[in-house]
Amino acid sequence: MKDKVKAYNNVLELIGNTPIIKLNSITNTFKGDFYAKVEAFNPGHSTKDRIALYIIEQAEKTGILKPGDTIVETTSGNTGFSIAMVSIVKGYDCILAVSSKSSQDKIDMLRSMGAKVYVCPAHVSADDPRSYYQVARRMHQEIKGSVYINQYFNQLNMDAHYRTTGPEIWEQTGGSITHLIACSGTGGTISGTARYLREQANKQGREIKIIGVDAYGSILKKYHETGEFDTKEIYPYRIEGLGKNLIPTATDFDVIDRFVKVSDEESAHTAREISKTEGLFVGYTSGAAMQAVKQLAAEGEFDENSRVVVVFPDHGSRYMSKIYSDEWMREQGFFDSKNIEEAQKIEYIK
């Protein structure tokens, strides 16, 4: 009788094979066809499920990770959730150092998944002992039998996407993709995916345009263009999981053609617009990626033959206390005369 039950052995078997979905309303004035790679269809609701499972399983295969060990990581929230999920299924303890910029929704989710969470100040330098990089490193040093995932400097971050996200997009587009647009934080998603797509396109004797999305307040775009680490580029910004105040070695800058910078405010409104026009409830970085598409379309980047895939990294439920909170949007000064009606859709009947 058991043979007749069609069930997954555990939630980890659901990771990957996320759909691409055609964007219709939000792109109706743009030239070309636009598709979203919707990573919220992963069981942990983000693209980070891919690297969590792949890196942990590689550590098991090489004997670095053993039963009873503790997994330590630096995260803006999504990677931490994915690592906590994998740790539960595989029986590891999980300790996460999280930026205070992460939404309270994300922090609550991490605790709900059994992780020990250290919330660290966001606006300190990467080498400050209070930074989430240094706190995670210290936890790893102090805890015997711990493994530090270190996603920003782990080659396996790229490898996970080279082996999964890239092949999926190539197959789903029938090899016809002309542009890949993805946010860059650790850089693993865009780098690994781009490597695979570039290899396949080269076999056809053609090019694919790879465009990274960066935040104002981050150093990635200028570093890509000049090779200079310019601390003057660094200042506080609100988007989580996008941009950096250090140079992650998990980013292969050579496979990226250019970076586009997007603002906190426009990215927040664009995320809300995606939900209202496409019925896709997406996160802040998805809004950032789509905002980059808008800016590129205005520049004339696309034509009638363009087939564009934009990566939507996570789900909107992780931002209920931020971009989907009218109160938070007001506090940031993100509502003005053009969009204040967004906050006036609720009437209370007494």
N, C-alpha and C positions, 0 to 999 in steps of 0.2 A: 504493500500500500504506500509506503514511503516514496517509492520510485515515481508515483503519480503526482506527488506534490512538487509544483514548480515554484521554488523559492530560492532566494539568495541565501547563502550561508551566513552572511553578515552584511552590515551597511557598507563596508569598504568595497564590496564588489560593484557598487553603484557608481564609483568614481570614474569620471571620464565619459566619453561619447556624448557630450552635451550637444544640443542642436544649434544650428545656425538658423536664424529667423529673419525673413525679409522685413526691412523697415519700409514703411509705406507713407504714412502721413508726415512724419517729421522731416522726410527727405524729398517731399513731392515737388519741390522747386529746384532740386539739384540734378545735374547731369549724371547719368550712370545708374547702376543698381547697387544697393547698400544692404548689407546683411550683418546682423549682430550675432556674435558667438556668445551665447548666454550661459555663463558659467555658474549662475545661480541654480542650475539644474543638477549640479553636484550635490551629494547628500549633506555636505557641510555648507552648502549655499555659496561657495566661492571657488575660484580657480586654485586656491591654495591647497585644496584637498589633494591635488595631483602631486605637489612637491612633498607634502607631509608623508603620504604613503610611500612614494618612491624613495625618498631619502632614508626613511626609517627601515624599509625593507632592504635597502642596500647595506645599511649598518648592521642589520641582522645577518645578512649573507657573509659579510666580511668578518663577523665575530666581534665587531666594535660594541654592539648592543646585545646585552645578555638578559635573560629573565631576571626580574627584580630590579633592573636599572631604572634610573630617572632620566627623563628627557627634559632638557632646558632649552629655551628659545627666546629670542628677541622678536617682538611682533607689534604691529599696529592693531591687531585683533583677529584678522582672518586666518593667518597662518597658525596663530595660537589655538583658535577653535578647531582647525583641522588636525593639528597635532594632538590636542586633547581627545578628539574623537578616535583617532587611530590608537592612542595610548590606552583608552578604555577597552577597546576590542582586543588589543594585544597584551594588556596587563602590565603596563608601565605607569610609574608615577610621572606627573607632568608639572613643571615649574615654568612660569611665563613672566617675562619682564615686558611691561606694556607702557607705551607712551601715554601721558596724561591727555594728549590730543585725541586719543581714541574715544569714541562715543561711550556713554554709560551703558548703552544697550550691549555693546561688544564686551565690555568688562563683566557685566552681569552674566552674559552667555558663557564666558570662560569659567567663571566660578560655578555655574550650573553644570558644567561638564567635568567638574571635579578637579580642576587645575588650581594650584597655588599661584596667586597673582600678585606681582609687585608693580604698582603704578608709579612710574618715574616721570619727573618733569620733562616736558617736551622741548622747551626752548633753552636747552643747554648744549654745549658742544659735545661732539661724539666721544671725546676723550675725558669728559667730566665724569668723576666716579659715580655721580647720580644718574647719568644717562642710562637709558635702557640697554644699550650695548654693553656698558661696563658692569651693570648690575647682573646681567645674564652671565657674563664672563666670570664674575666673582662667584656666583652660585655654582657654576660648573667646577670651579677650582676647589670650592669648599665641600662639595657633596661627592663622596666616594661612590663610584659606580654610576656616574652621570655622563650623558652624551649631549654635547652642545650642537644643535642643528646648524646654527650660524648661516642662515639663508642668504645674507648679503654677500658672503664670501665663499659660498659653496658651489662648486662646479655642477654638482648634481641638481641644483635648482634649474639650470639651463637644460640639463640632460632630460629631466622629467618632461619638459615641454617639447623638446626635440623628438622624444619618443611617443608623445601622445597628442598634444594640441596641434602641432604642425601637421602630422599625418591626417588627423581628423578634418582639419580645414581644407587640406588639399583634396581629400576624397569628397567632402561635402560640396565643394565648388567644381568638381570635375576638373581640377587643375586650371581653372579659368580665372582665379583671383589675380587682380592687378595691383591692389593696395592692401597692406595690413596696417591697421592703426591700433595701437595699444598703449596704455599708460605704462610708465617706467618708474618703478620704485626700487626693488631689488634688481630689476632688469631681467629676471629669469624668464618671465612669460614672453616678452617681446624677443629676447635674444635666442632662446631655444626654438621658438616657433619660426622665427625668421630664418634661422640656419637651415631648417628642414625645407621650408618653402623655396628658399633661394636655390638649394641644391636641385630640387625638382624642376624649377623653372629654367635653370641653366641647361638641363638635359634637353629642354625644348628650344634652347637658344634665345630665351627672352628674359626680361627683368621683371621683378616685382618690387614695387616701391614700399619701403619699410619706414613708417613714421611713428616716432615716439612722442608721447604726451608728457609734458613736464609742468610743474607749478611755478608760479611767480614766488620767489623765496627759496628756490632750489638751485643747485649749481650744475645740474646735469646738462642742460642745453648749452651753456657756455663752455663747459668742459669738452663736450662733443665737438664743438666748432673750433676751439682754440687749443685744447689740451691743457688749459690753465685751470687750476683750482682757485677760484676767486671767492674769498670769504665775503666780499662786498655783495655778492649775489644772495647771501643767506639772510633771511629774516622770517619771522613767524608767518605761517599761513595755516589755513583751516582744513584743507583736503587731507584725508587720511590715506596712507598707502600709496602716495604719489610723490615723486621727487625725493631728493635726499640732500643732507648737509655733509655727506662724505661720498667717496667714489666706490660703489660696490663692484667687486671683481666678478660678481655674478652677471654683470652687464657686459655684453660684447658690443662695444661701440662701433666696431667695424662693419657690422651687419645692418646698422641703422643709418638710413639716408639723411634724415633730419629730425629735429625735435620741434614741436610746437608748444608754446606756453599758453596756459589757460588760467583764468582768474577763479578765485573762490566763489564769488557771487554768480558769475555766469554759469559755472559748472553746477551749482546748486539749483538754479532755475531750470537748467537743461535736464537734469535728472528728474525733476518734477514734471517737466514737459513730456519726457519719454513715457512716464506713467500715464499721463492723460491722453496722449495721442496714439501710443502703440499698445497700451495695456500691459506693459512690462514694468513691474515694480522693481526698480534697479537702485543701486547704491550711488554714493557720491562720485566714485571714480568712473562709473559708467557715464554719469553726467559730464565728467571731465573729458572722457574719450569722445563723446558725441559733440561736445562743444568744439573740440579740435576739428571734427569733421565739418562743422558749420563754418569755421574760420577758413579751412582749406577750400571748401566749395566757393566761398566768397573770393578767394584768391584765383579761382579758375583752375585748381589742381585737377579736377575731374572732367572727363568728356563722356560722350554717349557710349563709349566702349569700356568705361571703367566698371570694374566689379570689385567692390570695396568690402572688406570684412573688418569690422570694428569689434574689439573684445570688450564685453561688458563683464567686469570681474566678479561682482557680488550682488547680493539681494538688498532691497530697500529696507527690509525689516531691521537691519543693523543701524539705521540712521533715524529712527523714530524720534529720538530726542534731539536730533540735529536738523538736517535739511527738510525733514517732513514735519517738523514742529514749527508752527507759525510763530510761536513765542521766540524760539531760537533765531529764526530768520529775522524777526524784528530787532532782536538784540544785536545782531551783526550789521544791521542797517541794510539788509538785503531786500526789503520791501520799499517800493516807491510808488509814485502815481501811476506808473505803467503796469504794475503787477500787484497792487494792493488788493485787488479783487480776489486774488488767490486766498486771502485770509478772511474772506467774507462769505464763504460758502456754507457756514453753519448757522442755523437759527435755533434757539432754544424755546420751546413752547412751554409756557408756565400755566 
